[in-house]
Amino acid sequence: MARIGYARVSTLDQDLTVQLAALKRAGCDIIRSEKVSGSSTVGRDELRTVLAFIRDGDTLVVTRVDRLARSIGDLQDIVRELRGKGAGLLATEQPIDTSTAAGKAFLDMLGVFAEFETNLRRERQAEGIAKAKAAGVYKRARTVDPEAVRALIGEGKGASAIARELGIGRASVYRVLKAAL
């Protein structure tokens, strides 16, 4: 009967320290973490690892339900998978414990609010983009042409020169290089 912790933040510049400390205090034997959006379960390798590993009698521990899922559908799928394996879910900062009726009800309510928050954020973002477009100041991010980057590398140019020439960031040049490995 292990306690397995899962921590997640949405972006690379966010910090996991507070979540990791809370999961350790909660007695987690194993803690997996990742920096990836929670709007979907796609691409969340650490979550997949936890769900594949968890066994009957184990408990998945998160700090808050929004660290696990941002949509009620994803949350319900994860909880169903846990239940199917005989495992439970516990949140350290919310009264969620799927071994109790009240905990299950509260989980569903929080899942609805997490999805609502995500939808509000998308609406605000769309409104901001529409306003910027109307004002003529909206600039869509430039797409990176990996072939052009590789061609310029083949010419012996460095990352800074390539970034200037293509009007992209150096980090984009490095991502193309990394993907080629």
Secondary structure, DSSP 8 states (H G I E B T S, - for coil): --EEEEEEESSTTS--HHHHHHHHHTT-SEEEEEES-SS-STT-HHHHHHHHH--TT-EEEESSGGGT-SSHHHHHHHHHHHHHTT-EEEETTTTEETTSHHHHHHHHHHHHHHHHHHHHHHHHHHHHHHHHHHTT---------HHHHHHHHHTT--HHHHHHHHT--HHHHHHHHHHH-
